[in-house]
């Protein structure tokens, strides 16, 4: 597998400590900006599979699902309150453009 970086937003369109919901390859992804750095996680909570993490409350680098309170690390995707994990994506910024890395079959 290889990683392809896909442009998903302009940096100025992602507000500090607020997520931007993006749809990429039929996946909902929450794109976060925290202290100027970007993070991308799958938007679907591992608990009951609600696509709502982009609406969650942020505490440092942890987001809490608004549905039932499970908390995930933006860096690792691992649940810190609850169990399970959500997928994380590599993010890079080039100038004003934000790219998310998606795995592609070779």
N, C-alpha and C positions, 0 to 999 in steps of 0.2 A: 504494500500500500504506500501511496505517496500523499503528501499534504499539498493541497492547492489553496492559496490564499485568495479569497473573494472579497471585493470591496462591498461593504455593507452600510457604511455611513460616512458622513463628514464629522470630524472630531467636534466641531462647533454645534452639531445637532444632538450630541450626547451630553446632557447636563450633569454636573458634579453630584454624585450620590443619588442619581435618578437613573433608572434603567430605561433603555430603549428596546422595545420588542422588535425583533427582526425574524423573518421567515426565510430559511435557507435550506434547500433540498428537502422540503416537506418537514422541516424541524423548526419548532419555535425556540428561539434563542434570546436570552436576556443579556443585553450588552450593557455593562456598568462602567462608570468612570468614577474612580475613587482616588483622591489626591493626585489627579492628573494622569493616573495609570488606568488602562482599560482591561476589563475582565469579561469573559463570555462563558455562560453556563447554559445548559439546556434549561428551558423555562418550565419543564414539567416536573412537579414535585414527585419524589419517589414514593410518597405515602399513599395517596389515593389518585395520583396521576392528573391533578389539576394543573392546567397551564396558566400559572399565576405568579411565578416567582418574580417576574418583572414588577409586580405590584407590592412586593414584600417590603418589610421594614429592614433597613440596613443599619448594622451596628459594627463599625470598623470594616472588616472584610467578611462579615457574616450576614447573610440574608435570611430572614424568617418568612416562611410561607404564610400568607394571610389567611389561608383556609384552616389549618390545624396547628400551626406553630412550629413545624419542623424547621430546623435551622441548618443552613449549608455554608461551607467555606467557598468563597469566590475563587480561591486559589486552587483548591484540590477537588471541590465538588462533594467532599465527604460530609455526611450529616454529623452535626455536632450536638443537636438535640433531635432525637428520633433515630432512625437507622437508615442504612442504604446510602446511596450516592447518586449524584446527577453528573452527567457528562460535562467536562470542561473543554474549551476550545482555545487554541493558541490565537493570540491577537497581535497584530503589528500595526504600527502607524507610520505612514509615509506622507510627510507634509501634512495636509489637512484630511487625508483619507485614512479610514480605519478598515482593516482587513481582518477577516476571521478565517482560520485554517480549517479546511474540511478534508477528511480522508477520502481518497479516490482509489478505486481498483486500478491496477496497472494492466 
